[in-house]
Amino acid sequence: MSLIVNTMSIFYTGSYTQLGAPATNPTGKGIGCFQLNSETGEVHLLQYTQQRSPSYLVVSNDKKYLYAVEEMYENLDPQVYAYKIGEGGALTFLNSQEIAGDYACHLAIVQYRLVVANYVSGNALSYPILEDGSLAPFNQEIKHEGTGPNKERQEAAHAHMIYPFKNDGMYVVDLSLDRAKAYQFEPASRLWEATPKLDIKMDAGSGARHMAMDNKEEFAFVLSELRGEIFVADLRGNETEVIQKISFIPETHKGAIGGAAIRLHPNGQFLYTSNRGSDTIAVFKIDKVSKKLSLITHHSTEGKTPRDFNVDPSGKWLVAANQDSNTLVVFGINKDDGTLSMKSKIEVETPVNICWL
């Protein structure tokens, strides 16, 4: 008897599986495939696909393929994997390609390419995607250079995220350069070229980590890992302009700051960020015209170290991955004010990414 699954309720988790990963006790089982009951918020495991430390995942726009990186040092021969998605979210291995870099931490699909960000080595690799969804070897390396004022964390370039925009562009968010660096795809050379006038520049020492954009791609929201702030940037002019800086750290929190994930609600009205220091998710209201943020509240993630979370496509649920308490926690989202209410919790070993099918 086959299991009939609503694909809108399926999501995948990445996890840290072995020592050397940036986790207290990495015991993950690979790529997890889960089903969310869209009525009750209950989560059920469907299956695991074994892979070493698949820290970040991305699904193709046509929902046919999933790609996953292995986050580890280059001397351990890390690979980026391509899978075909089958019935019930089951994954079938297509192929893998080498990652020429240390600690791949993010990837995104843009211009029929899969672009991987390597945190420790500060470079990004561009892999052509073939017609069957498999990957060709990377044909371009983008190498960042530079340091920041935080001598412990910004001692060298650290590419942290790939964010596609305007069909033929992408941002490579770099923690040490305190900016999201813009690149455009050039049809003639079929390579990425830097576009400095579109760079989003943040305060020195802030530590750019991840970003999100509004639905029209006219405004960007860049998360500061080291200082716990969001930088709102207006992209409509000839050059980008930061129009707001706002903290997402609870006023009562006096410990370490570890800004992690940033996501927009599908309706474009709310923005969410997680902080691993306080184990909280901040909820912001987005002004319809100016796109500036106003803080609504902070919610506990009901666990430890929320490295990632994600809002389901319907906008009804938010799932948080609590890395160091080994839990996924499901929150219902209030459609009127964006606030969260916990609905369910499930034990999952060292989850670090939530990727919706």
Residue frames as qw, qx, qy, qz and C-alpha x, y, z in Angstrom:
[[0.000, 0.890, 0.457, 0.000, 0.00, 0.00, 0.00],
 [0.447, 0.331, -0.012, 0.831, 1.57, 3.30, -1.10],
 [0.215, -0.590, -0.428, 0.650, 1.45, 6.35, 1.12],
 [0.238, 0.740, 0.395, 0.490, -0.48, 9.24, -0.45],
 [0.427, -0.465, -0.219, 0.744, 1.14, 12.53, 0.53],
 [0.207, 0.953, 0.220, 0.018, 0.17, 16.14, -0.14],
 [0.699, 0.267, -0.063, 0.661, 3.39, 17.57, -1.59],
 [0.034, -0.781, 0.030, -0.623, 2.63, 20.98, -0.13],
 [0.674, -0.688, 0.119, -0.240, 3.05, 19.45, 3.32],
 [0.935, -0.019, -0.062, 0.348, 6.41, 17.78, 2.70],
 [0.038, 0.941, -0.321, 0.098, 9.69, 19.27, 3.87],
 [0.855, 0.178, -0.338, 0.350, 13.30, 18.16, 4.17],
 [0.454, -0.872, 0.173, 0.051, 15.85, 18.71, 6.91],
 [0.582, 0.552, -0.498, 0.329, 19.60, 18.97, 6.62],
 [0.768, -0.639, 0.024, -0.035, 21.66, 17.80, 9.59],
 [0.098, 0.733, -0.659, 0.137, 25.19, 17.57, 10.98],
 [0.958, -0.041, -0.223, -0.174, 26.25, 13.93, 11.11],
 [0.881, 0.004, -0.242, 0.406, 29.84, 13.76, 12.34],
 [0.516, -0.684, -0.033, 0.515, 32.56, 15.33, 14.45],
 [0.397, -0.031, 0.334, 0.854, 34.11, 18.43, 12.93],
 [0.035, -0.669, -0.531, -0.518, 30.72, 19.97, 12.21],
 [0.012, 0.315, -0.293, 0.903, 29.91, 23.24, 14.04],
 [0.696, -0.457, -0.264, -0.487, 27.63, 21.55, 16.57],
 [0.444, -0.593, 0.554, -0.379, 28.01, 20.43, 20.19],
 [0.498, -0.137, 0.854, -0.061, 27.18, 16.79, 19.51],
 [0.509, 0.366, -0.383, -0.678, 26.47, 16.10, 15.82],
 [0.392, -0.018, 0.914, -0.105, 24.41, 12.90, 15.53],
 [0.583, 0.428, -0.026, -0.690, 22.29, 13.60, 12.44],
 [0.704, 0.097, 0.702, 0.042, 21.16, 10.84, 10.07],
 [0.328, 0.121, 0.618, 0.705, 21.44, 12.74, 6.78],
 [0.256, -0.091, -0.259, -0.927, 18.59, 14.28, 4.78],
 [0.197, 0.292, 0.845, -0.402, 15.27, 13.80, 6.55],
 [0.232, -0.233, -0.540, -0.775, 11.96, 13.84, 4.70],
 [0.066, 0.260, 0.741, -0.615, 8.92, 14.76, 6.81],
 [0.133, -0.523, -0.642, -0.545, 5.20, 15.25, 6.35],
 [0.065, 0.061, 0.421, -0.903, 3.37, 18.08, 8.10],
 [0.018, 0.593, 0.804, 0.021, -0.34, 17.67, 8.80],
 [0.102, 0.309, 0.156, 0.933, -1.64, 21.01, 7.51],
 [0.480, -0.633, -0.391, -0.466, -4.65, 20.83, 9.82],
 [0.753, -0.624, -0.201, 0.059, -3.07, 19.89, 13.17],
 [0.035, 0.888, -0.431, 0.157, 0.59, 20.87, 12.80],
 [0.832, -0.347, 0.431, 0.035, 1.76, 17.35, 13.65],
 [0.330, 0.703, -0.588, -0.226, 4.94, 16.14, 11.93],
 [0.938, -0.089, 0.333, -0.049, 5.78, 12.58, 10.85],
 [0.195, -0.563, 0.693, 0.406, 9.05, 11.16, 9.53],
 [0.846, 0.425, -0.049, -0.317, 8.77, 9.60, 6.07],
 [0.945, 0.111, -0.012, 0.307, 12.37, 8.54, 5.40],
 [0.319, -0.812, 0.322, 0.368, 16.06, 9.43, 5.66],
 [0.788, 0.575, -0.110, 0.191, 18.64, 9.62, 2.88],
 [0.743, -0.505, 0.072, 0.433, 22.13, 9.00, 4.21],
 [0.505, 0.705, -0.048, 0.495, 24.70, 11.69, 3.45],
 [0.576, -0.209, -0.337, 0.715, 27.53, 13.27, 5.40],
 [0.173, -0.520, -0.261, 0.794, 26.57, 16.57, 7.09],
 [0.187, 0.514, 0.564, 0.618, 24.07, 17.84, 4.48],
 [0.171, -0.363, -0.419, 0.815, 23.83, 21.24, 6.13],
 [0.316, 0.483, 0.075, -0.813, 21.87, 23.08, 3.45],
 [0.402, 0.301, 0.836, 0.220, 19.38, 21.95, 0.82],
 [0.300, 0.404, -0.084, -0.860, 17.56, 23.51, -2.11],
 [0.545, 0.375, 0.749, -0.005, 14.70, 22.22, -4.29],
 [0.173, 0.068, 0.521, 0.833, 14.38, 23.17, -7.97],
 [0.352, 0.147, 0.082, -0.921, 11.49, 25.41, -9.00],
 [0.645, 0.044, -0.524, -0.555, 9.79, 22.53, -10.84],
 [0.710, -0.389, 0.413, -0.417, 10.00, 20.40, -7.65],
 [0.934, 0.255, -0.235, -0.084, 11.77, 17.59, -9.53],
 [0.730, 0.275, -0.416, 0.467, 15.26, 17.82, -7.99],
 [0.536, -0.844, 0.021, 0.005, 16.95, 18.41, -4.64],
 [0.601, 0.532, -0.373, 0.466, 20.57, 19.50, -4.14],
 [0.692, -0.722, -0.022, 0.002, 22.58, 19.21, -0.93],
 [0.323, 0.732, -0.515, 0.309, 26.08, 20.18, 0.17],
 [0.832, -0.308, -0.353, 0.296, 28.40, 18.37, 2.57],
 [0.097, -0.933, 0.174, -0.298, 29.73, 20.90, 5.09],
 [0.855, -0.414, 0.137, 0.281, 33.30, 19.90, 5.96],
 [0.189, -0.750, 0.436, 0.460, 36.93, 20.69, 5.20],
 [0.640, 0.600, -0.338, -0.340, 38.19, 20.12, 1.67],
 [0.091, 0.474, -0.875, 0.028, 40.68, 17.46, 2.79],
 [0.476, 0.076, 0.809, -0.336, 37.69, 15.21, 3.59],
 [0.048, 0.076, 0.792, 0.603, 36.59, 15.30, -0.07],
 [0.347, 0.442, 0.522, -0.641, 33.22, 17.09, 0.35],
 [0.145, 0.239, 0.768, 0.576, 30.68, 16.73, -2.45],
 [0.432, 0.219, 0.146, -0.863, 27.58, 18.52, -3.66],
 [0.265, 0.149, 0.951, 0.053, 24.80, 16.02, -4.41],
 [0.449, 0.089, -0.288, -0.841, 21.95, 15.96, -6.92],
 [0.258, 0.162, 0.928, -0.217, 18.81, 13.90, -6.27],
 [0.310, -0.237, -0.580, -0.715, 15.62, 13.24, -8.19],
 [0.364, -0.024, 0.560, -0.744, 12.46, 13.70, -6.12],
 [0.262, -0.140, -0.886, -0.356, 9.95, 10.87, -6.40],
 [0.539, -0.539, -0.481, -0.432, 6.62, 9.89, -4.87],
 [0.686, -0.674, -0.267, 0.061, 6.20, 10.94, -1.26],
 [0.119, -0.947, 0.294, -0.041, 9.38, 13.02, -1.44],
 [0.898, -0.212, 0.286, 0.259, 11.67, 9.99, -1.81],
 [0.092, 0.861, -0.401, -0.300, 15.14, 10.88, -3.13],
 [0.938, 0.197, 0.193, 0.212, 17.04, 9.01, -5.84],
 [0.424, -0.625, 0.328, 0.567, 20.74, 9.78, -6.21],
 [0.652, 0.756, 0.043, -0.042, 21.70, 11.28, -9.59],
 [0.746, 0.333, -0.216, 0.534, 25.33, 12.29, -9.16],
 [0.451, -0.838, -0.063, 0.301, 27.75, 14.37, -7.12],
 [0.552, 0.681, -0.129, 0.463, 30.59, 16.77, -7.83],
 [0.625, -0.167, -0.368, 0.668, 33.58, 17.83, -5.79],
 [0.161, -0.972, -0.161, -0.067, 33.50, 20.98, -3.68],
 [0.638, 0.284, -0.195, 0.689, 36.79, 22.86, -4.02],
 [0.138, -0.621, 0.172, -0.752, 36.50, 24.72, -0.75],
 [0.244, -0.034, -0.820, 0.517, 36.05, 24.43, 3.01],
 [0.080, 0.383, 0.700, -0.598, 32.72, 24.22, 4.83],
 [0.144, -0.285, -0.575, -0.753, 30.06, 24.63, 2.15],
 [0.037, 0.266, 0.676, -0.686, 27.21, 26.28, 4.03],
 [0.445, 0.576, 0.319, -0.607, 24.65, 27.43, 1.45],
 [0.249, 0.024, 0.749, 0.613, 23.54, 26.92, -2.13],
 [0.436, 0.577, 0.312, -0.616, 20.97, 28.34, -4.55],
 [0.540, 0.333, 0.660, 0.403, 19.77, 27.78, -8.11],
 [0.192, 0.819, 0.053, -0.538, 20.06, 30.69, -10.55],
 [0.416, 0.696, -0.413, -0.415, 20.44, 30.80, -14.35],
 [0.955, 0.175, -0.212, -0.108, 20.41, 26.99, -14.69],
 [0.469, 0.429, -0.625, 0.454, 23.33, 26.82, -12.32],
 [0.729, -0.617, -0.291, 0.057, 23.77, 25.64, -8.78],
 [0.256, 0.691, -0.360, 0.572, 25.97, 28.08, -6.85],
 [0.789, -0.422, -0.396, 0.206, 27.60, 26.94, -3.60],
 [0.076, -0.871, 0.274, -0.401, 29.00, 29.23, -0.88],
 [0.802, -0.055, -0.462, 0.374, 32.02, 27.95, 1.08],
 [0.396, -0.909, -0.100, -0.078, 32.29, 29.65, 4.46],
 [0.694, -0.576, 0.186, 0.390, 35.83, 28.90, 5.65],
 [0.597, 0.022, 0.418, 0.685, 37.57, 29.30, 2.28],
 [0.078, 0.654, 0.106, -0.745, 35.51, 32.36, 1.31],
 [0.061, 0.210, -0.659, -0.719, 34.70, 31.25, -2.24],
 [0.698, 0.333, 0.363, -0.520, 31.64, 30.39, -4.32],
 [0.224, -0.152, 0.863, 0.427, 31.45, 27.70, -7.00],
 [0.600, 0.376, 0.006, -0.706, 29.08, 27.66, -10.00],
 [0.356, -0.040, 0.921, 0.152, 27.92, 24.26, -11.30],
 [0.439, 0.110, -0.447, -0.772, 25.94, 23.98, -14.57],
 [0.608, 0.087, 0.674, -0.412, 22.74, 21.94, -14.12],
 [0.008, 0.106, -0.843, -0.528, 22.23, 19.39, -16.90],
 [0.513, -0.121, -0.399, -0.750, 18.90, 18.51, -18.56],
 [0.678, -0.252, -0.685, -0.086, 18.38, 15.45, -16.37],
 [0.540, -0.804, -0.056, -0.241, 18.92, 17.47, -13.18],
 [0.861, -0.237, -0.062, 0.446, 22.43, 16.17, -12.56],
 [0.165, -0.938, 0.144, 0.268, 25.41, 18.47, -12.05],
 [0.731, 0.550, -0.178, 0.363, 28.37, 19.16, -14.30],
 [0.644, -0.236, -0.249, 0.684, 31.71, 19.98, -12.61],
 [0.076, -0.885, -0.183, 0.422, 31.97, 23.61, -11.48],
 [0.630, 0.490, 0.251, 0.548, 33.11, 25.91, -14.28],
 [0.123, 0.727, -0.093, 0.669, 33.68, 29.09, -12.27],
 [0.567, -0.427, -0.497, 0.499, 35.08, 30.02, -8.87],
 [0.049, -0.853, -0.050, -0.517, 34.31, 33.37, -7.29],
 [0.673, -0.166, -0.454, 0.560, 36.93, 34.15, -4.66],
 [0.222, -0.937, -0.118, -0.244, 36.41, 36.82, -2.02],
 [0.608, 0.122, -0.367, 0.694, 39.30, 38.58, -0.30],
 [0.135, -0.638, 0.082, -0.754, 39.31, 40.82, 2.75],
 [0.394, -0.214, -0.751, 0.484, 38.93, 41.03, 6.52],
 [0.299, -0.781, -0.300, -0.458, 36.79, 42.85, 9.07],
 [0.101, -0.682, 0.420, -0.590, 37.37, 44.46, 12.48],
 [0.847, -0.378, 0.242, -0.285, 36.29, 41.37, 14.44],
 [0.125, 0.639, -0.755, -0.075, 39.67, 39.61, 14.60],
 [0.449, -0.122, 0.864, -0.193, 38.22, 36.30, 15.76],
 [0.606, 0.444, 0.635, -0.179, 35.38, 35.94, 13.24],
 [0.518, 0.842, 0.094, -0.118, 36.42, 38.21, 10.37],
 [0.494, -0.587, 0.489, 0.415, 40.05, 37.14, 9.91],
 [0.153, -0.114, 0.754, 0.629, 39.41, 36.20, 6.26],
 [0.490, 0.046, -0.305, -0.815, 36.58, 36.31, 3.74],
 [0.241, 0.107, 0.930, -0.256, 33.61, 34.07, 4.65],
 [0.394, -0.057, -0.506, -0.765, 30.99, 33.55, 1.93],
 [0.244, 0.034, 0.799, -0.549, 27.80, 32.64, 3.80],
 [0.510, 0.494, 0.619, -0.336, 24.82, 32.72, 1.43],
 [0.118, 0.048, 0.628, 0.768, 23.81, 32.76, -2.24],
 [0.301, 0.563, 0.556, -0.533, 20.66, 34.77, -2.95],
 [0.326, 0.309, 0.640, 0.624, 19.23, 34.91, -6.52],
 [0.163, 0.680, 0.341, -0.628, 17.54, 38.08, -7.81],
 [0.375, 0.692, -0.151, -0.599, 16.17, 39.56, -11.05],
 [0.921, 0.359, 0.080, -0.125, 16.48, 36.23, -12.94],
 [0.784, 0.472, -0.196, 0.352, 20.11, 36.81, -13.92],
 [0.051, 0.714, -0.431, 0.549, 21.64, 38.14, -10.72],
 [0.792, -0.385, -0.454, 0.133, 22.78, 36.84, -7.37],
 [0.217, -0.840, 0.347, -0.356, 24.14, 38.15, -4.10],
 [0.759, 0.009, -0.556, 0.339, 26.98, 36.40, -2.30],
 [0.445, -0.847, 0.019, -0.292, 26.61, 37.45, 1.33],
 [0.677, 0.275, -0.484, 0.482, 30.00, 37.64, 3.08],
 [0.612, -0.712, -0.321, 0.125, 30.36, 37.77, 6.86],
 [0.618, -0.363, -0.006, 0.697, 33.84, 39.30, 6.91],
 [0.260, 0.241, 0.322, 0.878, 33.32, 41.86, 4.17],
 [0.097, 0.469, 0.518, -0.709, 30.14, 43.12, 5.89],
 [0.391, 0.409, -0.202, -0.799, 28.26, 43.19, 2.64],
 [0.750, 0.333, 0.570, -0.048, 26.18, 41.30, 0.13],
 [0.122, -0.458, 0.538, 0.697, 28.24, 41.36, -3.07],
 [0.694, 0.524, 0.251, -0.425, 26.25, 41.47, -6.32],
 [0.279, -0.239, 0.778, 0.510, 26.98, 39.47, -9.47],
 [0.661, 0.486, 0.037, -0.570, 25.28, 39.41, -12.87],
 [0.728, 0.056, 0.645, 0.226, 25.26, 36.51, -15.30],
 [0.178, 0.625, -0.373, -0.662, 26.76, 37.52, -18.65],
 [0.874, 0.336, 0.268, -0.228, 25.16, 35.61, -21.57],
 [0.563, 0.728, -0.388, -0.048, 28.18, 36.03, -23.86],
 [0.150, 0.535, -0.791, 0.256, 30.77, 34.58, -21.50],
 [0.795, -0.311, -0.460, -0.244, 28.21, 32.50, -19.56],
 [0.551, -0.049, -0.557, 0.619, 30.02, 33.55, -16.40],
 [0.327, -0.853, -0.383, 0.139, 29.26, 35.64, -13.33],
 [0.413, 0.417, -0.092, 0.804, 30.65, 39.18, -13.24],
 [0.284, -0.437, -0.516, 0.680, 30.80, 41.46, -10.20],
 [0.007, 0.715, 0.385, 0.583, 28.37, 44.40, -10.13],
 [0.372, -0.105, -0.508, 0.769, 29.74, 46.63, -7.31],
 [0.199, -0.227, -0.029, -0.953, 27.08, 49.35, -7.69],
 [0.702, -0.342, -0.389, -0.488, 24.46, 46.85, -6.49],
 [0.488, 0.018, -0.740, 0.463, 26.45, 45.74, -3.42],
 [0.514, -0.761, -0.236, -0.318, 24.65, 46.11, -0.08],
 [0.417, 0.368, -0.531, 0.639, 27.10, 47.55, 2.46],
 [0.637, -0.671, -0.372, -0.074, 26.62, 47.10, 6.17],
 [0.293, -0.891, 0.301, -0.174, 28.36, 48.56, 9.23],
 [0.447, 0.497, -0.712, 0.215, 31.90, 47.30, 9.78],
 [0.029, -0.218, 0.855, -0.470, 31.94, 44.36, 12.17],
 [0.679, 0.000, 0.177, -0.712, 28.25, 43.54, 11.76],
 [0.273, -0.167, 0.946, 0.062, 28.88, 40.21, 10.05],
 [0.647, 0.245, -0.201, -0.694, 26.50, 39.79, 7.10],
 [0.400, -0.125, 0.904, -0.090, 25.10, 36.25, 7.15],
 [0.253, 0.407, 0.847, 0.229, 21.79, 35.75, 5.33],
 [0.166, 0.204, -0.053, -0.963, 19.29, 37.95, 3.50],
 [0.315, 0.520, 0.794, -0.013, 15.77, 38.06, 2.10],
 [0.011, 0.011, 0.305, 0.952, 13.91, 40.28, -0.38],
 [0.488, 0.353, 0.392, -0.695, 10.40, 41.63, -0.75],
 [0.695, 0.368, 0.618, -0.017, 8.18, 40.15, -3.44],
 [0.499, 0.863, 0.068, -0.034, 9.05, 42.83, -6.01],
 [0.813, -0.015, 0.022, 0.581, 12.79, 42.53, -5.28],
 [0.159, 0.835, 0.038, 0.525, 12.98, 46.26, -4.60],
 [0.359, -0.759, 0.379, -0.391, 14.07, 45.99, -0.96],
 [0.716, 0.143, -0.653, 0.201, 16.49, 43.67, 0.80],
 [0.633, -0.700, 0.162, -0.288, 16.72, 42.64, 4.44],
 [0.636, 0.408, -0.590, 0.285, 20.24, 41.56, 5.46],
 [0.787, -0.601, -0.126, -0.063, 20.84, 39.79, 8.77],
 [0.145, 0.726, -0.566, 0.364, 23.86, 40.64, 10.92],
 [0.834, -0.165, -0.519, 0.086, 25.15, 37.54, 12.69],
 [0.546, 0.061, -0.473, 0.689, 27.66, 39.25, 14.97],
 [0.020, -0.063, 0.292, -0.954, 25.62, 42.25, 16.16],
 [0.087, 0.442, 0.864, -0.223, 22.07, 40.92, 15.86],
 [0.229, 0.547, 0.099, -0.799, 20.69, 43.59, 13.54],
 [0.562, 0.512, 0.611, 0.221, 18.72, 43.71, 10.31],
 [0.097, -0.404, 0.246, 0.876, 19.78, 46.16, 7.61],
 [0.518, 0.652, 0.540, -0.123, 16.96, 47.23, 5.29],
 [0.272, -0.316, 0.438, 0.796, 18.24, 48.30, 1.87],
 [0.542, 0.693, 0.219, -0.421, 16.42, 50.14, -0.93],
 [0.583, -0.085, 0.636, 0.499, 17.52, 48.66, -4.27],
 [0.460, 0.751, 0.473, -0.023, 15.53, 50.94, -6.58],
 [0.077, 0.936, -0.174, -0.295, 18.17, 53.59, -7.27],
 [0.617, 0.659, -0.427, 0.057, 21.39, 53.48, -9.27],
 [0.318, 0.315, -0.787, 0.424, 23.10, 52.36, -6.06],
 [0.570, -0.482, -0.665, -0.002, 21.71, 50.57, -3.03],
 [0.089, -0.540, 0.287, -0.787, 20.88, 52.57, 0.08],
 [0.372, -0.271, -0.820, 0.340, 20.49, 51.27, 3.63],
 [0.252, -0.555, -0.193, -0.769, 17.39, 52.96, 5.05],
 [0.687, -0.582, 0.101, -0.424, 17.06, 51.23, 8.43],
 [0.427, 0.256, -0.811, 0.306, 19.00, 49.26, 11.00],
 [0.665, -0.449, 0.088, -0.590, 17.06, 47.46, 13.74],
 [0.093, -0.363, 0.891, -0.255, 17.98, 44.89, 16.41],
 [0.767, -0.143, -0.461, -0.423, 16.37, 41.46, 16.61],
 [0.444, 0.057, -0.770, 0.455, 17.88, 40.60, 20.02],
 [0.472, -0.731, -0.481, -0.111, 15.57, 40.62, 23.07],
 [0.038, -0.816, 0.246, -0.522, 16.38, 43.52, 25.40],
 [0.747, -0.574, 0.252, -0.222, 16.61, 41.10, 28.31],
 [0.964, 0.120, -0.017, 0.238, 19.28, 38.95, 26.61],
 [0.199, -0.913, 0.345, 0.087, 22.81, 39.69, 27.85],
 [0.771, -0.251, 0.533, 0.241, 24.67, 36.66, 26.48],
 [0.333, -0.193, 0.653, 0.653, 26.22, 35.72, 23.16],
 [0.555, 0.565, 0.029, -0.610, 24.72, 36.87, 19.87],
 [0.330, -0.129, 0.859, 0.370, 24.37, 34.34, 17.10],
 [0.564, 0.470, 0.025, -0.678, 22.05, 35.64, 14.42],
 [0.482, -0.051, 0.854, 0.188, 21.10, 32.74, 12.15],
 [0.241, 0.369, 0.786, 0.434, 18.14, 32.71, 9.73],
 [0.212, 0.379, 0.120, -0.893, 15.89, 35.32, 8.17],
 [0.144, 0.323, 0.868, 0.348, 12.63, 34.62, 6.30],
 [0.318, 0.030, -0.045, -0.947, 9.70, 36.61, 4.92],
 [0.511, 0.312, 0.713, -0.365, 6.12, 35.44, 5.29],
 [0.353, 0.291, 0.730, 0.508, 4.61, 34.57, 1.88],
 [0.096, 0.860, 0.499, 0.043, 2.14, 37.46, 2.24],
 [0.444, 0.480, -0.020, 0.756, 5.03, 39.95, 2.44],
 [0.335, -0.820, -0.113, -0.450, 3.69, 41.52, 5.64],
 [0.703, -0.678, 0.209, -0.048, 5.92, 39.87, 8.26],
 [0.540, 0.585, -0.565, 0.215, 9.61, 39.10, 8.67],
 [0.870, -0.489, 0.035, -0.046, 11.18, 36.56, 11.03],
 [0.389, 0.652, -0.594, 0.267, 14.75, 36.15, 12.31],
 [0.890, -0.392, -0.230, 0.048, 16.35, 33.64, 14.68],
 [0.024, 0.784, -0.516, 0.343, 19.07, 34.17, 17.27],
 [0.801, -0.009, -0.585, 0.126, 21.02, 31.20, 18.62],
 [0.198, 0.283, -0.570, 0.746, 22.26, 33.12, 21.66],
 [0.398, -0.078, 0.416, -0.814, 18.80, 33.70, 23.13],
 [0.099, 0.182, 0.972, 0.109, 17.08, 30.77, 21.33],
 [0.289, 0.598, 0.440, -0.604, 14.40, 33.10, 20.03],
 [0.316, 0.417, 0.598, 0.608, 12.60, 34.10, 16.85],
 [0.032, 0.410, 0.185, -0.892, 11.82, 37.79, 16.41],
 [0.306, 0.617, 0.698, 0.198, 8.65, 38.83, 14.56],
 [0.100, -0.333, 0.064, 0.936, 8.56, 42.10, 12.61],
 [0.443, 0.738, 0.473, -0.186, 5.83, 43.95, 10.75],
 [0.429, 0.024, 0.412, 0.803, 6.87, 45.28, 7.32],
 [0.223, 0.605, 0.179, -0.743, 5.52, 48.70, 6.37],
 [0.680, 0.521, 0.514, 0.046, 3.64, 48.41, 3.07],
 [0.395, 0.916, 0.009, 0.066, 5.22, 51.52, 1.55],
 [0.037, -0.875, 0.478, -0.070, 8.60, 52.20, 3.15],
 [0.872, 0.123, -0.468, 0.066, 9.37, 48.50, 3.88],
 [0.022, 0.521, -0.622, 0.584, 10.82, 49.57, 7.23],
 [0.575, -0.197, -0.791, 0.066, 10.43, 47.14, 10.11],
 [0.398, -0.543, 0.303, -0.674, 8.69, 47.44, 13.45],
 [0.172, 0.139, -0.943, 0.248, 9.21, 44.80, 16.13],
 [0.670, -0.379, -0.338, -0.542, 6.10, 42.88, 17.18],
 [0.768, -0.537, 0.264, -0.228, 7.52, 40.37, 19.66],
 [0.188, 0.495, -0.848, 0.017, 10.06, 37.65, 20.43],
 [0.925, -0.156, -0.045, -0.344, 9.15, 33.95, 20.75],
 [0.470, -0.473, 0.744, 0.019, 11.14, 31.15, 22.34],
 [0.548, 0.337, -0.651, -0.402, 11.98, 28.41, 19.84],
 [0.882, -0.281, 0.183, -0.331, 11.26, 25.86, 22.62],
 [0.958, 0.074, 0.013, 0.277, 14.72, 24.41, 22.07],
 [0.455, -0.712, 0.261, 0.467, 18.40, 25.21, 21.77],
 [0.263, -0.394, 0.559, 0.680, 20.34, 26.75, 18.84],
 [0.606, 0.626, 0.448, -0.201, 17.77, 27.56, 16.13],
 [0.377, -0.279, 0.519, 0.715, 20.19, 27.51, 13.21],
 [0.127, -0.069, -0.584, -0.798, 17.32, 27.59, 10.73],
 [0.376, 0.427, 0.682, -0.460, 13.55, 27.81, 10.42],
 [0.016, -0.037, -0.609, -0.792, 11.17, 28.17, 7.50],
 [0.494, 0.287, 0.338, -0.748, 7.60, 29.22, 6.79],
 [0.479, 0.238, 0.825, 0.182, 5.49, 26.78, 4.79],
 [0.127, 0.170, 0.515, 0.830, 4.20, 27.96, 1.38],
 [0.209, -0.684, -0.647, -0.265, 0.65, 28.43, 2.70],
 [0.025, 0.531, -0.227, 0.816, 1.91, 30.83, 5.36],
 [0.722, -0.529, -0.218, -0.390, 0.10, 28.91, 8.08],
 [0.898, -0.408, -0.028, 0.162, 3.06, 27.19, 9.77],
 [0.181, 0.823, -0.509, 0.175, 6.65, 27.89, 10.81],
 [0.967, -0.173, -0.138, 0.127, 9.03, 25.00, 11.54],
 [0.098, -0.880, 0.444, -0.135, 12.16, 25.68, 13.62],
 [0.880, 0.160, -0.395, 0.211, 15.25, 23.46, 13.60],
 [0.459, -0.820, 0.294, -0.174, 16.79, 23.44, 17.10],
 [0.613, 0.525, -0.582, 0.100, 20.25, 22.05, 16.41],
 [0.206, 0.376, -0.773, 0.467, 21.53, 21.39, 19.93],
 [0.524, -0.082, 0.597, -0.601, 18.31, 20.18, 21.55],
 [0.048, -0.026, 0.953, 0.299, 17.63, 17.77, 18.66],
 [0.290, 0.538, 0.711, -0.348, 14.10, 18.95, 17.95],
 [0.003, 0.301, 0.480, 0.824, 11.87, 20.30, 15.22],
 [0.070, 0.457, 0.619, -0.635, 9.20, 22.58, 16.63],
 [0.081, 0.476, 0.634, 0.603, 6.08, 23.57, 14.69],
 [0.020, 0.376, 0.374, -0.848, 4.42, 26.93, 15.33],
 [0.251, 0.716, 0.628, 0.171, 1.09, 28.15, 14.02],
 [0.238, 0.021, 0.080, 0.968, 1.22, 31.64, 12.52],
 [0.155, 0.684, 0.522, -0.486, -1.46, 34.19, 13.40],
 [0.453, 0.488, 0.498, 0.555, -2.55, 35.56, 10.01],
 [0.042, -0.949, -0.274, -0.149, -3.41, 38.96, 11.49],
 [0.222, -0.940, 0.259, -0.019, -0.26, 39.88, 13.40],
 [0.608, 0.568, -0.541, 0.121, 2.30, 37.21, 12.45],
 [0.377, -0.564, 0.630, -0.378, 2.79, 35.97, 16.01],
 [0.503, 0.209, -0.834, -0.085, 3.56, 32.32, 16.76],
 [0.720, -0.359, 0.357, -0.474, 1.97, 29.63, 18.90],
 [0.027, -0.366, 0.928, 0.061, 3.62, 26.26, 19.45],
 [0.819, 0.059, -0.135, -0.554, 1.65, 23.30, 18.07],
 [0.998, -0.060, -0.007, 0.007, 3.96, 20.27, 18.11],
 [0.110, -0.774, 0.622, 0.042, 7.50, 19.01, 18.66],
 [0.989, 0.135, -0.052, -0.014, 9.39, 16.01, 17.31],
 [0.565, -0.626, 0.449, 0.295, 12.84, 14.64, 18.15],
 [0.779, 0.608, -0.008, 0.153, 15.26, 14.88, 15.19],
 [0.759, -0.381, 0.079, 0.523, 19.04, 14.53, 15.55],
 [0.363, -0.438, 0.209, 0.796, 21.03, 17.77, 14.97],
 [0.429, 0.701, 0.521, 0.230, 18.68, 19.44, 12.44],
 [0.334, -0.440, 0.071, 0.831, 20.14, 22.54, 10.78],
 [0.133, 0.147, -0.412, -0.889, 18.02, 23.39, 7.73],
 [0.470, 0.451, 0.678, -0.341, 14.33, 23.36, 6.75],
 [0.072, 0.237, -0.574, -0.780, 13.57, 23.11, 3.03],
 [0.615, 0.338, 0.468, -0.538, 9.95, 22.93, 1.79],
 [0.293, 0.111, 0.819, 0.481, 8.92, 20.85, -1.18]]
